[in-house]
Amino acid sequence: MSEKEVSGLSLKRVECETCGAVWINGQHYWQTGYKGNELDLAGLVCNNHGNAKCINPQKGAEGGDTWEKRLEYITKLTEGNDAY
């Protein structure tokens, strides 16, 4: 009897116990299922609410999206100005 050929496909899922963010095979994904951005995650969540257990490699980095940037965008929209 010949051995059955199997693929080397593997799936590694890691979840941050601080905020619930998920990485699949090293790629961050938002809860919506869309590919995430670790720098945006840091600006929106980790830098303000993360702790020593936070696993985001971009925690502490500056840049990306922030709540301040989102508020500025919304404010410009509501004032009738083009935000971008």
mmCIF file of the N, C-alpha and C atoms, coordinates in Angstrom:
data_MODEL
# 
_entry.id   MODEL 
# 
loop_
_atom_site.group_PDB 
_atom_site.id 
_atom_site.type_symbol 
_atom_site.label_atom_id 
_atom_site.label_alt_id 
_atom_site.label_comp_id 
_atom_site.label_asym_id 
_atom_site.label_entity_id 
_atom_site.label_seq_id 
_atom_site.pdbx_PDB_ins_code 
_atom_site.Cartn_x 
_atom_site.Cartn_y 
_atom_site.Cartn_z 
_atom_site.occupancy 
_atom_site.B_iso_or_equiv 
_atom_site.pdbx_formal_charge 
_atom_site.auth_seq_id 
_atom_site.auth_comp_id 
_atom_site.auth_asym_id 
_atom_site.auth_atom_id 
_atom_site.pdbx_PDB_model_num 
ATOM 1   N N  . MET A 1 1  ? 0.858   -1.167 0.000  1.00 0.00 ? 1  MET A N  1 
ATOM 2   C CA . MET A 1 1  ? 0.000   0.000  0.000  1.00 0.00 ? 1  MET A CA 1 
ATOM 3   C C  . MET A 1 1  ? 0.908   1.236  0.000  1.00 0.00 ? 1  MET A C  1 
ATOM 4   N N  . SER A 1 2  ? 0.649   2.185  -0.883 1.00 0.00 ? 2  SER A N  1 
ATOM 5   C CA . SER A 1 2  ? 1.474   3.391  -0.954 1.00 0.00 ? 2  SER A CA 1 
ATOM 6   C C  . SER A 1 2  ? 0.997   4.419  0.065  1.00 0.00 ? 2  SER A C  1 
ATOM 7   N N  . GLU A 1 3  ? 1.944   5.275  0.467  1.00 0.00 ? 3  GLU A N  1 
ATOM 8   C CA . GLU A 1 3  ? 1.593   6.323  1.432  1.00 0.00 ? 3  GLU A CA 1 
ATOM 9   C C  . GLU A 1 3  ? 0.783   7.411  0.755  1.00 0.00 ? 3  GLU A C  1 
ATOM 10  N N  . LYS A 1 4  ? -0.160  7.949  1.471  1.00 0.00 ? 4  LYS A N  1 
ATOM 11  C CA . LYS A 1 4  ? -0.985  9.036  0.951  1.00 0.00 ? 4  LYS A CA 1 
ATOM 12  C C  . LYS A 1 4  ? -0.169  10.323 0.968  1.00 0.00 ? 4  LYS A C  1 
ATOM 13  N N  . GLU A 1 5  ? -0.194  11.047 -0.143 1.00 0.00 ? 5  GLU A N  1 
ATOM 14  C CA . GLU A 1 5  ? 0.530   12.311 -0.227 1.00 0.00 ? 5  GLU A CA 1 
ATOM 15  C C  . GLU A 1 5  ? -0.274  13.401 0.471  1.00 0.00 ? 5  GLU A C  1 
ATOM 16  N N  . VAL A 1 6  ? 0.385   14.147 1.330  1.00 0.00 ? 6  VAL A N  1 
ATOM 17  C CA . VAL A 1 6  ? -0.271  15.241 2.041  1.00 0.00 ? 6  VAL A CA 1 
ATOM 18  C C  . VAL A 1 6  ? 0.471   16.538 1.757  1.00 0.00 ? 6  VAL A C  1 
ATOM 19  N N  . SER A 1 7  ? -0.246  17.648 1.829  1.00 0.00 ? 7  SER A N  1 
ATOM 20  C CA . SER A 1 7  ? 0.392   18.947 1.590  1.00 0.00 ? 7  SER A CA 1 
ATOM 21  C C  . SER A 1 7  ? 1.030   19.458 2.874  1.00 0.00 ? 7  SER A C  1 
ATOM 22  N N  . GLY A 1 8  ? 1.864   20.448 2.722  1.00 0.00 ? 8  GLY A N  1 
ATOM 23  C CA . GLY A 1 8  ? 2.504   21.071 3.871  1.00 0.00 ? 8  GLY A CA 1 
ATOM 24  C C  . GLY A 1 8  ? 1.707   22.258 4.384  1.00 0.00 ? 8  GLY A C  1 
ATOM 25  N N  . LEU A 1 9  ? 0.461   22.388 3.942  1.00 0.00 ? 9  LEU A N  1 
ATOM 26  C CA . LEU A 1 9  ? -0.381  23.513 4.342  1.00 0.00 ? 9  LEU A CA 1 
ATOM 27  C C  . LEU A 1 9  ? -0.628  23.478 5.845  1.00 0.00 ? 9  LEU A C  1 
ATOM 28  N N  . SER A 1 10 ? -0.414  24.610 6.477  1.00 0.00 ? 10 SER A N  1 
ATOM 29  C CA . SER A 1 10 ? -0.703  24.700 7.902  1.00 0.00 ? 10 SER A CA 1 
ATOM 30  C C  . SER A 1 10 ? -1.380  26.028 8.184  1.00 0.00 ? 10 SER A C  1 
ATOM 31  N N  . LEU A 1 11 ? -2.036  26.111 9.294  1.00 0.00 ? 11 LEU A N  1 
ATOM 32  C CA . LEU A 1 11 ? -2.747  27.305 9.691  1.00 0.00 ? 11 LEU A CA 1 
ATOM 33  C C  . LEU A 1 11 ? -2.392  27.614 11.131 1.00 0.00 ? 11 LEU A C  1 
ATOM 34  N N  . LYS A 1 12 ? -1.865  28.816 11.336 1.00 0.00 ? 12 LYS A N  1 
ATOM 35  C CA . LYS A 1 12 ? -1.514  29.228 12.690 1.00 0.00 ? 12 LYS A CA 1 
ATOM 36  C C  . LYS A 1 12 ? -2.358  30.454 13.037 1.00 0.00 ? 12 LYS A C  1 
ATOM 37  N N  . ARG A 1 13 ? -3.151  30.352 14.072 1.00 0.00 ? 13 ARG A N  1 
ATOM 38  C CA . ARG A 1 13 ? -4.015  31.443 14.521 1.00 0.00 ? 13 ARG A CA 1 
ATOM 39  C C  . ARG A 1 13 ? -3.549  31.887 15.891 1.00 0.00 ? 13 ARG A C  1 
ATOM 40  N N  . VAL A 1 14 ? -3.294  33.212 16.026 1.00 0.00 ? 14 VAL A N  1 
ATOM 41  C CA . VAL A 1 14 ? -2.863  33.774 17.302 1.00 0.00 ? 14 VAL A CA 1 
ATOM 42  C C  . VAL A 1 14 ? -3.831  34.904 17.646 1.00 0.00 ? 14 VAL A C  1 
ATOM 43  N N  . GLU A 1 15 ? -4.284  34.934 18.885 1.00 0.00 ? 15 GLU A N  1 
ATOM 44  C CA . GLU A 1 15 ? -5.225  35.965 19.329 1.00 0.00 ? 15 GLU A CA 1 
ATOM 45  C C  . GLU A 1 15 ? -4.650  36.708 20.525 1.00 0.00 ? 15 GLU A C  1 
ATOM 46  N N  . CYS A 1 16 ? -4.728  38.034 20.470 1.00 0.00 ? 16 CYS A N  1 
ATOM 47  C CA . CYS A 1 16 ? -4.268  38.854 21.584 1.00 0.00 ? 16 CYS A CA 1 
ATOM 48  C C  . CYS A 1 16 ? -5.267  38.731 22.728 1.00 0.00 ? 16 CYS A C  1 
ATOM 49  N N  . GLU A 1 17 ? -4.780  38.342 23.889 1.00 0.00 ? 17 GLU A N  1 
ATOM 50  C CA . GLU A 1 17 ? -5.700  38.194 25.019 1.00 0.00 ? 17 GLU A CA 1 
ATOM 51  C C  . GLU A 1 17 ? -6.109  39.538 25.604 1.00 0.00 ? 17 GLU A C  1 
ATOM 52  N N  . THR A 1 18 ? -5.443  40.622 25.178 1.00 0.00 ? 18 THR A N  1 
ATOM 53  C CA . THR A 1 18 ? -5.812  41.952 25.662 1.00 0.00 ? 18 THR A CA 1 
ATOM 54  C C  . THR A 1 18 ? -7.025  42.497 24.905 1.00 0.00 ? 18 THR A C  1 
ATOM 55  N N  . CYS A 1 19 ? -6.979  42.460 23.572 1.00 0.00 ? 19 CYS A N  1 
ATOM 56  C CA . CYS A 1 19 ? -8.053  43.102 22.783 1.00 0.00 ? 19 CYS A CA 1 
ATOM 57  C C  . CYS A 1 19 ? -8.792  42.151 21.863 1.00 0.00 ? 19 CYS A C  1 
ATOM 58  N N  . GLY A 1 20 ? -8.310  40.939 21.696 1.00 0.00 ? 20 GLY A N  1 
ATOM 59  C CA . GLY A 1 20 ? -8.980  39.978 20.824 1.00 0.00 ? 20 GLY A CA 1 
ATOM 60  C C  . GLY A 1 20 ? -8.562  40.061 19.362 1.00 0.00 ? 20 GLY A C  1 
ATOM 61  N N  . ALA A 1 21 ? -7.586  40.898 19.041 1.00 0.00 ? 21 ALA A N  1 
ATOM 62  C CA . ALA A 1 21 ? -7.100  40.973 17.663 1.00 0.00 ? 21 ALA A CA 1 
ATOM 63  C C  . ALA A 1 21 ? -6.552  39.614 17.249 1.00 0.00 ? 21 ALA A C  1 
ATOM 64  N N  . VAL A 1 22 ? -6.714  39.281 15.955 1.00 0.00 ? 22 VAL A N  1 
ATOM 65  C CA . VAL A 1 22 ? -6.336  37.962 15.464 1.00 0.00 ? 22 VAL A CA 1 
ATOM 66  C C  . VAL A 1 22 ? -5.316  38.071 14.331 1.00 0.00 ? 22 VAL A C  1 
ATOM 67  N N  . TRP A 1 23 ? -4.324  37.188 14.371 1.00 0.00 ? 23 TRP A N  1 
ATOM 68  C CA . TRP A 1 23 ? -3.353  37.023 13.290 1.00 0.00 ? 23 TRP A CA 1 
ATOM 69  C C  . TRP A 1 23 ? -3.487  35.604 12.786 1.00 0.00 ? 23 TRP A C  1 
ATOM 70  N N  . ILE A 1 24 ? -3.598  35.449 11.462 1.00 0.00 ? 24 ILE A N  1 
ATOM 71  C CA . ILE A 1 24 ? -3.636  34.133 10.848 1.00 0.00 ? 24 ILE A CA 1 
ATOM 72  C C  . ILE A 1 24 ? -2.413  34.025 9.948  1.00 0.00 ? 24 ILE A C  1 
ATOM 73  N N  . ASN A 1 25 ? -1.586  33.044 10.247 1.00 0.00 ? 25 ASN A N  1 
ATOM 74  C CA . ASN A 1 25 ? -0.310  32.869 9.534  1.00 0.00 ? 25 ASN A CA 1 
ATOM 75  C C  . ASN A 1 25 ? 0.481   34.166 9.474  1.00 0.00 ? 25 ASN A C  1 
ATOM 76  N N  . GLY A 1 26 ? 0.482   34.921 10.572 1.00 0.00 ? 26 GLY A N  1 
ATOM 77  C CA . GLY A 1 26 ? 1.270   36.145 10.678 1.00 0.00 ? 26 GLY A CA 1 
ATOM 78  C C  . GLY A 1 26 ? 0.612   37.392 10.119 1.00 0.00 ? 26 GLY A C  1 
ATOM 79  N N  . GLN A 1 27 ? -0.567  37.276 9.505  1.00 0.00 ? 27 GLN A N  1 
ATOM 80  C CA . GLN A 1 27 ? -1.275  38.425 8.940  1.00 0.00 ? 27 GLN A CA 1 
ATOM 81  C C  . GLN A 1 27 ? -2.414  38.834 9.871  1.00 0.00 ? 27 GLN A C  1 
ATOM 82  N N  . HIS A 1 28 ? -2.418  40.113 10.275 1.00 0.00 ? 28 HIS A N  1 
ATOM 83  C CA . HIS A 1 28 ? -3.501  40.605 11.128 1.00 0.00 ? 28 HIS A CA 1 
ATOM 84  C C  . HIS A 1 28 ? -4.772  40.739 10.298 1.00 0.00 ? 28 HIS A C  1 
ATOM 85  N N  . TYR A 1 29 ? -5.888  40.348 10.883 1.00 0.00 ? 29 TYR A N  1 
ATOM 86  C CA . TYR A 1 29 ? -7.206  40.505 10.257 1.00 0.00 ? 29 TYR A CA 1 
ATOM 87  C C  . TYR A 1 29 ? -8.132  41.216 11.235 1.00 0.00 ? 29 TYR A C  1 
ATOM 88  N N  . TRP A 1 30 ? -8.924  42.163 10.701 1.00 0.00 ? 30 TRP A N  1 
ATOM 89  C CA . TRP A 1 30 ? -9.951  42.824 11.505 1.00 0.00 ? 30 TRP A CA 1 
ATOM 90  C C  . TRP A 1 30 ? -11.069 41.829 11.763 1.00 0.00 ? 30 TRP A C  1 
ATOM 91  N N  . GLN A 1 31 ? -11.925 42.127 12.720 1.00 0.00 ? 31 GLN A N  1 
ATOM 92  C CA . GLN A 1 31 ? -13.049 41.231 13.013 1.00 0.00 ? 31 GLN A CA 1 
ATOM 93  C C  . GLN A 1 31 ? -14.001 41.115 11.840 1.00 0.00 ? 31 GLN A C  1 
ATOM 94  N N  . THR A 1 32 ? -13.941 42.057 10.910 1.00 0.00 ? 32 THR A N  1 
ATOM 95  C CA . THR A 1 32 ? -14.772 42.006 9.705  1.00 0.00 ? 32 THR A CA 1 
ATOM 96  C C  . THR A 1 32 ? -14.295 40.961 8.721  1.00 0.00 ? 32 THR A C  1 
ATOM 97  N N  . GLY A 1 33 ? -13.071 40.456 8.932  1.00 0.00 ? 33 GLY A N  1 
ATOM 98  C CA . GLY A 1 33 ? -12.495 39.487 8.022  1.00 0.00 ? 33 GLY A CA 1 
ATOM 99  C C  . GLY A 1 33 ? -11.526 40.106 7.023  1.00 0.00 ? 33 GLY A C  1 
ATOM 100 N N  . TYR A 1 34 ? -11.496 41.433 6.958  1.00 0.00 ? 34 TYR A N  1 
ATOM 101 C CA . TYR A 1 34 ? -10.576 42.116 6.052  1.00 0.00 ? 34 TYR A CA 1 
ATOM 102 C C  . TYR A 1 34 ? -9.159  42.093 6.619  1.00 0.00 ? 34 TYR A C  1 
ATOM 103 N N  . LYS A 1 35 ? -8.177  42.081 5.700  1.00 0.00 ? 35 LYS A N  1 
ATOM 104 C CA . LYS A 1 35 ? -6.788  42.157 6.139  1.00 0.00 ? 35 LYS A CA 1 
ATOM 105 C C  . LYS A 1 35 ? -6.588  43.426 6.942  1.00 0.00 ? 35 LYS A C  1 
ATOM 106 N N  . GLY A 1 36 ? -5.878  43.297 8.033  1.00 0.00 ? 36 GLY A N  1 
ATOM 107 C CA . GLY A 1 36 ? -5.647  44.422 8.921  1.00 0.00 ? 36 GLY A CA 1 
ATOM 108 C C  . GLY A 1 36 ? -4.299  45.075 8.695  1.00 0.00 ? 36 GLY A C  1 
ATOM 109 N N  . ASN A 1 37 ? -4.076  46.113 9.463  1.00 0.00 ? 37 ASN A N  1 
ATOM 110 C CA . ASN A 1 37 ? -2.840  46.862 9.432  1.00 0.00 ? 37 ASN A CA 1 
ATOM 111 C C  . ASN A 1 37 ? -2.397  47.016 10.882 1.00 0.00 ? 37 ASN A C  1 
ATOM 112 N N  . GLU A 1 38 ? -1.258  46.437 11.218 1.00 0.00 ? 38 GLU A N  1 
ATOM 113 C CA . GLU A 1 38 ? -0.794  46.443 12.614 1.00 0.00 ? 38 GLU A CA 1 
ATOM 114 C C  . GLU A 1 38 ? -0.540  47.852 13.132 1.00 0.00 ? 38 GLU A C  1 
ATOM 115 N N  . LEU A 1 39 ? -0.094  48.767 12.259 1.00 0.00 ? 39 LEU A N  1 
ATOM 116 C CA . LEU A 1 39 ? 0.157   50.143 12.684 1.00 0.00 ? 39 LEU A CA 1 
ATOM 117 C C  . LEU A 1 39 ? -1.160  50.853 12.989 1.00 0.00 ? 39 LEU A C  1 
ATOM 118 N N  . ASP A 1 40 ? -2.189  50.624 12.161 1.00 0.00 ? 40 ASP A N  1 
ATOM 119 C CA . ASP A 1 40 ? -3.509  51.191 12.452 1.00 0.00 ? 40 ASP A CA 1 
ATOM 120 C C  . ASP A 1 40 ? -4.063  50.616 13.755 1.00 0.00 ? 40 ASP A C  1 
ATOM 121 N N  . LEU A 1 41 ? -3.901  49.313 13.947 1.00 0.00 ? 41 LEU A N  1 
ATOM 122 C CA . LEU A 1 41 ? -4.361  48.674 15.185 1.00 0.00 ? 41 LEU A CA 1 
ATOM 123 C C  . LEU A 1 41 ? -3.672  49.304 16.388 1.00 0.00 ? 41 LEU A C  1 
ATOM 124 N N  . ALA A 1 42 ? -2.374  49.575 16.250 1.00 0.00 ? 42 ALA A N  1 
ATOM 125 C CA . ALA A 1 42 ? -1.635  50.214 17.345 1.00 0.00 ? 42 ALA A CA 1 
ATOM 126 C C  . ALA A 1 42 ? -2.200  51.598 17.636 1.00 0.00 ? 42 ALA A C  1 
ATOM 127 N N  . GLY A 1 43 ? -2.431  52.398 16.589 1.00 0.00 ? 43 GLY A N  1 
ATOM 128 C CA . GLY A 1 43 ? -2.930  53.755 16.782 1.00 0.00 ? 43 GLY A CA 1 
ATOM 129 C C  . GLY A 1 43 ? -4.335  53.812 17.335 1.00 0.00 ? 43 GLY A C  1 
ATOM 130 N N  . LEU A 1 44 ? -5.165  52.842 16.969 1.00 0.00 ? 44 LEU A N  1 
ATOM 131 C CA . LEU A 1 44 ? -6.564  52.833 17.400 1.00 0.00 ? 44 LEU A CA 1 
ATOM 132 C C  . LEU A 1 44 ? -6.779  52.126 18.738 1.00 0.00 ? 44 LEU A C  1 
ATOM 133 N N  . VAL A 1 45 ? -5.972  51.124 19.027 1.00 0.00 ? 45 VAL A N  1 
ATOM 134 C CA . VAL A 1 45 ? -6.232  50.300 20.210 1.00 0.00 ? 45 VAL A CA 1 
ATOM 135 C C  . VAL A 1 45 ? -5.006  50.146 21.115 1.00 0.00 ? 45 VAL A C  1 
ATOM 136 N N  . CYS A 1 46 ? -3.973  49.544 20.593 1.00 0.00 ? 46 CYS A N  1 
ATOM 137 C CA . CYS A 1 46 ? -2.851  49.076 21.428 1.00 0.00 ? 46 CYS A CA 1 
ATOM 138 C C  . CYS A 1 46 ? -2.127  50.189 22.179 1.00 0.00 ? 46 CYS A C  1 
ATOM 139 N N  . ASN A 1 47 ? -1.877  51.304 21.514 1.00 0.00 ? 47 ASN A N  1 
ATOM 140 C CA . ASN A 1 47 ? -1.105  52.371 22.157 1.00 0.00 ? 47 ASN A CA 1 
ATOM 141 C C  . ASN A 1 47 ? -1.875  53.027 23.298 1.00 0.00 ? 47 ASN A C  1 
ATOM 142 N N  . ASN A 1 48 ? -3.193  52.954 23.254 1.00 0.00 ? 48 ASN A N  1 
ATOM 143 C CA . ASN A 1 48 ? -4.013  53.567 24.301 1.00 0.00 ? 48 ASN A CA 1 
ATOM 144 C C  . ASN A 1 48 ? -4.521  52.557 25.327 1.00 0.00 ? 48 ASN A C  1 
ATOM 145 N N  . HIS A 1 49 ? -4.761  51.328 24.889 1.00 0.00 ? 49 HIS A N  1 
ATOM 146 C CA . HIS A 1 49 ? -5.405  50.353 25.776 1.00 0.00 ? 49 HIS A CA 1 
ATOM 147 C C  . HIS A 1 49 ? -4.619  49.064 25.946 1.00 0.00 ? 49 HIS A C  1 
ATOM 148 N N  . GLY A 1 50 ? -3.481  48.955 25.266 1.00 0.00 ? 50 GLY A N  1 
ATOM 149 C CA . GLY A 1 50 ? -2.683  47.737 25.368 1.00 0.00 ? 50 GLY A CA 1 
ATOM 150 C C  . GLY A 1 50 ? -1.970  47.650 26.707 1.00 0.00 ? 50 GLY A C  1 
ATOM 151 N N  . ASN A 1 51 ? -1.523  46.460 27.022 1.00 0.00 ? 51 ASN A N  1 
ATOM 152 C CA . ASN A 1 51 ? -0.738  46.259 28.240 1.00 0.00 ? 51 ASN A CA 1 
ATOM 153 C C  . ASN A 1 51 ? 0.433   45.342 27.905 1.00 0.00 ? 51 ASN A C  1 
ATOM 154 N N  . ALA A 1 52 ? 1.098   44.837 28.888 1.00 0.00 ? 52 ALA A N  1 
ATOM 155 C CA . ALA A 1 52 ? 2.279   43.999 28.659 1.00 0.00 ? 52 ALA A CA 1 
ATOM 156 C C  . ALA A 1 52 ? 1.951   42.716 27.906 1.00 0.00 ? 52 ALA A C  1 
ATOM 157 N N  . LYS A 1 53 ? 0.687   42.299 27.918 1.00 0.00 ? 53 LYS A N  1 
ATOM 158 C CA . LYS A 1 53 ? 0.300   41.078 27.220 1.00 0.00 ? 53 LYS A CA 1 
ATOM 159 C C  . LYS A 1 53 ? -0.037  41.326 25.745 1.00 0.00 ? 53 LYS A C  1 
ATOM 160 N N  . CYS A 1 54 ? -0.064  42.581 25.320 1.00 0.00 ? 54 CYS A N  1 
ATOM 161 C CA . CYS A 1 54 ? -0.376  42.929 23.931 1.00 0.00 ? 54 CYS A CA 1 
ATOM 162 C C  . CYS A 1 54 ? 0.662   42.285 23.005 1.00 0.00 ? 54 CYS A C  1 
ATOM 163 N N  . ILE A 1 55 ? 0.202   41.620 21.939 1.00 0.00 ? 55 ILE A N  1 
ATOM 164 C CA . ILE A 1 55 ? 1.108   40.912 21.040 1.00 0.00 ? 55 ILE A CA 1 
ATOM 165 C C  . ILE A 1 55 ? 1.332   41.639 19.721 1.00 0.00 ? 55 ILE A C  1 
ATOM 166 N N  . ASN A 1 56 ? 0.755   42.825 19.543 1.00 0.00 ? 56 ASN A N  1 
ATOM 167 C CA . ASN A 1 56 ? 0.938   43.569 18.293 1.00 0.00 ? 56 ASN A CA 1 
ATOM 168 C C  . ASN A 1 56 ? 2.392   44.036 18.195 1.00 0.00 ? 56 ASN A C  1 
ATOM 169 N N  . PRO A 1 57 ? 3.124   43.614 17.166 1.00 0.00 ? 57 PRO A N  1 
ATOM 170 C CA . PRO A 1 57 ? 4.514   44.037 17.039 1.00 0.00 ? 57 PRO A CA 1 
ATOM 171 C C  . PRO A 1 57 ? 4.669   45.538 16.797 1.00 0.00 ? 57 PRO A C  1 
ATOM 172 N N  . GLN A 1 58 ? 3.600   46.227 16.413 1.00 0.00 ? 58 GLN A N  1 
ATOM 173 C CA . GLN A 1 58 ? 3.654   47.667 16.170 1.00 0.00 ? 58 GLN A CA 1 
ATOM 174 C C  . GLN A 1 58 ? 3.228   48.488 17.389 1.00 0.00 ? 58 GLN A C  1 
ATOM 175 N N  . LYS A 1 59 ? 2.922   47.835 18.506 1.00 0.00 ? 59 LYS A N  1 
ATOM 176 C CA . LYS A 1 59 ? 2.525   48.568 19.709 1.00 0.00 ? 59 LYS A CA 1 
ATOM 177 C C  . LYS A 1 59 ? 3.621   49.560 20.085 1.00 0.00 ? 59 LYS A C  1 
ATOM 178 N N  . GLY A 1 60 ? 3.245   50.810 20.291 1.00 0.00 ? 60 GLY A N  1 
ATOM 179 C CA . GLY A 1 60 ? 4.187   51.854 20.651 1.00 0.00 ? 60 GLY A CA 1 
ATOM 180 C C  . GLY A 1 60 ? 4.678   52.663 19.465 1.00 0.00 ? 60 GLY A C  1 
ATOM 181 N N  . ALA A 1 61 ? 4.477   52.141 18.248 1.00 0.00 ? 61 ALA A N  1 
ATOM 182 C CA . ALA A 1 61 ? 4.909   52.866 17.053 1.00 0.00 ? 61 ALA A CA 1 
ATOM 183 C C  . ALA A 1 61 ? 3.927   53.992 16.753 1.00 0.00 ? 61 ALA A C  1 
ATOM 184 N N  . GLU A 1 62 ? 4.450   55.087 16.238 1.00 0.00 ? 62 GLU A N  1 
ATOM 185 C CA . GLU A 1 62 ? 3.593   56.212 15.867 1.00 0.00 ? 62 GLU A CA 1 
ATOM 186 C C  . GLU A 1 62 ? 3.258   56.129 14.393 1.00 0.00 ? 62 GLU A C  1 
ATOM 187 N N  . GLY A 1 63 ? 2.070   56.626 14.053 1.00 0.00 ? 63 GLY A N  1 
ATOM 188 C CA . GLY A 1 63 ? 1.629   56.600 12.661 1.00 0.00 ? 63 GLY A CA 1 
ATOM 189 C C  . GLY A 1 63 ? 0.362   55.790 12.546 1.00 0.00 ? 63 GLY A C  1 
ATOM 190 N N  . GLY A 1 64 ? -0.014  55.533 11.329 1.00 0.00 ? 64 GLY A N  1 
ATOM 191 C CA . GLY A 1 64 ? -1.235  54.778 11.103 1.00 0.00 ? 64 GLY A CA 1 
ATOM 192 C C  . GLY A 1 64 ? -2.462  55.592 11.473 1.00 0.00 ? 64 GLY A C  1 
ATOM 193 N N  . ASP A 1 65 ? -3.583  54.922 11.542 1.00 0.00 ? 65 ASP A N  1 
ATOM 194 C CA . ASP A 1 65 ? -4.858  55.566 11.856 1.00 0.00 ? 65 ASP A CA 1 
ATOM 195 C C  . ASP A 1 65 ? -4.971  55.779 13.362 1.00 0.00 ? 65 ASP A C  1 
ATOM 196 N N  . THR A 1 66 ? -5.642  56.838 13.748 1.00 0.00 ? 66 THR A N  1 
ATOM 197 C CA . THR A 1 66 ? -5.918  57.109 15.164 1.00 0.00 ? 66 THR A CA 1 
ATOM 198 C C  . THR A 1 66 ? -7.338  57.633 15.274 1.00 0.00 ? 66 THR A C  1 
ATOM 199 N N  . TRP A 1 67 ? -7.867  57.656 16.487 1.00 0.00 ? 67 TRP A N  1 
ATOM 200 C CA . TRP A 1 67 ? -9.204  58.205 16.692 1.00 0.00 ? 67 TRP A CA 1 
ATOM 201 C C  . TRP A 1 67 ? -9.205  59.712 16.426 1.00 0.00 ? 67 TRP A C  1 
ATOM 202 N N  . GLU A 1 68 ? -8.089  60.372 16.686 1.00 0.00 ? 68 GLU A N  1 
ATOM 203 C CA . GLU A 1 68 ? -7.998  61.804 16.416 1.00 0.00 ? 68 GLU A CA 1 
ATOM 204 C C  . GLU A 1 68 ? -8.101  62.067 14.914 1.00 0.00 ? 68 GLU A C  1 
ATOM 205 N N  . LYS A 1 69 ? -7.438  61.244 14.108 1.00 0.00 ? 69 LYS A N  1 
ATOM 206 C CA . LYS A 1 69 ? -7.522  61.402 12.653 1.00 0.00 ? 69 LYS A CA 1 
ATOM 207 C C  . LYS A 1 69 ? -8.942  61.153 12.163 1.00 0.00 ? 69 LYS A C  1 
ATOM 208 N N  . ARG A 1 70 ? -9.595  60.163 12.725 1.00 0.00 ? 70 ARG A N  1 
ATOM 209 C CA . ARG A 1 70 ? -10.974 59.864 12.315 1.00 0.00 ? 70 ARG A CA 1 
ATOM 210 C C  . ARG A 1 70 ? -11.920 60.997 12.704 1.00 0.00 ? 70 ARG A C  1 
ATOM 211 N N  . LEU A 1 71 ? -11.712 61.569 13.889 1.00 0.00 ? 71 LEU A N  1 
ATOM 212 C CA . LEU A 1 71 ? -12.548 62.690 14.317 1.00 0.00 ? 71 LEU A CA 1 
ATOM 213 C C  . LEU A 1 71 ? -12.339 63.889 13.403 1.00 0.00 ? 71 LEU A C  1 
ATOM 214 N N  . GLU A 1 72 ? -11.099 64.163 13.036 1.00 0.00 ? 72 GLU A N  1 
ATOM 215 C CA . GLU A 1 72 ? -10.791 65.267 12.131 1.00 0.00 ? 72 GLU A CA 1 
ATOM 216 C C  . GLU A 1 72 ? -11.475 65.054 10.781 1.00 0.00 ? 72 GLU A C  1 
ATOM 217 N N  . TYR A 1 73 ? -11.428 63.850 10.262 1.00 0.00 ? 73 TYR A N  1 
ATOM 218 C CA . TYR A 1 73 ? -12.070 63.516 8.995  1.00 0.00 ? 73 TYR A CA 1 
ATOM 219 C C  . TYR A 1 73 ? -13.575 63.755 9.062  1.00 0.00 ? 73 TYR A C  1 
ATOM 220 N N  . ILE A 1 74 ? -14.214 63.268 10.125 1.00 0.00 ? 74 ILE A N  1 
ATOM 221 C CA . ILE A 1 74 ? -15.658 63.424 10.286 1.00 0.00 ? 74 ILE A CA 1 
ATOM 222 C C  . ILE A 1 74 ? -16.021 64.892 10.457 1.00 0.00 ? 74 ILE A C  1 
ATOM 223 N N  . THR A 1 75 ? -15.240 65.625 11.219 1.00 0.00 ? 75 THR A N  1 
ATOM 224 C CA . THR A 1 75 ? -15.492 67.046 11.429 1.00 0.00 ? 75 THR A CA 1 
ATOM 225 C C  . THR A 1 75 ? -15.441 67.797 10.112 1.00 0.00 ? 75 THR A C  1 
ATOM 226 N N  . LYS A 1 76 ? -14.444 67.506 9.285  1.00 0.00 ? 76 LYS A N  1 
ATOM 227 C CA . LYS A 1 76 ? -14.349 68.163 7.984  1.00 0.00 ? 76 LYS A CA 1 
ATOM 228 C C  . LYS A 1 76 ? -15.526 67.798 7.092  1.00 0.00 ? 76 LYS A C  1 
ATOM 229 N N  . LEU A 1 77 ? -15.966 66.562 7.143  1.00 0.00 ? 77 LEU A N  1 
ATOM 230 C CA . LEU A 1 77 ? -17.117 66.162 6.347  1.00 0.00 ? 77 LEU A CA 1 
ATOM 231 C C  . LEU A 1 77 ? -18.383 66.883 6.783  1.00 0.00 ? 77 LEU A C  1 
ATOM 232 N N  . THR A 1 78 ? -18.582 66.998 8.079  1.00 0.00 ? 78 THR A N  1 
ATOM 233 C CA . THR A 1 78 ? -19.796 67.639 8.579  1.00 0.00 ? 78 THR A CA 1 
ATOM 234 C C  . THR A 1 78 ? -19.783 69.148 8.374  1.00 0.00 ? 78 THR A C  1 
ATOM 235 N N  . GLU A 1 79 ? -18.594 69.722 8.203  1.00 0.00 ? 79 GLU A N  1 
ATOM 236 C CA . GLU A 1 79 ? -18.481 71.138 7.919  1.00 0.00 ? 79 GLU A CA 1 
ATOM 237 C C  . GLU A 1 79 ? -18.603 71.422 6.432  1.00 0.00 ? 79 GLU A C  1 
ATOM 238 N N  . GLY A 1 80 ? -18.722 70.363 5.626  1.00 0.00 ? 80 GLY A N  1 
ATOM 239 C CA . GLY A 1 80 ? -18.853 70.531 4.197  1.00 0.00 ? 80 GLY A CA 1 
ATOM 240 C C  . GLY A 1 80 ? -17.538 70.673 3.452  1.00 0.00 ? 80 GLY A C  1 
ATOM 241 N N  . ASN A 1 81 ? -16.433 70.428 4.127  1.00 0.00 ? 81 ASN A N  1 
ATOM 242 C CA . ASN A 1 81 ? -15.120 70.505 3.486  1.00 0.00 ? 81 ASN A CA 1 
ATOM 243 C C  . ASN A 1 81 ? -14.698 69.124 3.006  1.00 0.00 ? 81 ASN A C  1 
ATOM 244 N N  . ASP A 1 82 ? -13.868 69.077 1.993  1.00 0.00 ? 82 ASP A N  1 
ATOM 245 C CA . ASP A 1 82 ? -13.293 67.808 1.565  1.00 0.00 ? 82 ASP A CA 1 
ATOM 246 C C  . ASP A 1 82 ? -12.224 67.411 2.559  1.00 0.00 ? 82 ASP A C  1 
ATOM 247 N N  . ALA A 1 83 ? -12.363 66.221 3.132  1.00 0.00 ? 83 ALA A N  1 
ATOM 248 C CA . ALA A 1 83 ? -11.399 65.775 4.135  1.00 0.00 ? 83 ALA A CA 1 
ATOM 249 C C  . ALA A 1 83 ? -10.094 65.323 3.487  1.00 0.00 ? 83 ALA A C  1 
ATOM 250 N N  . TYR A 1 84 ? -10.191 64.679 2.341  1.00 0.00 ? 84 TYR A N  1 
ATOM 251 C CA . TYR A 1 84 ? -8.988  64.189 1.674  1.00 0.00 ? 84 TYR A CA 1 
ATOM 252 C C  . TYR A 1 84 ? -9.117  64.351 0.203  1.00 0.00 ? 84 TYR A C  1 
# 
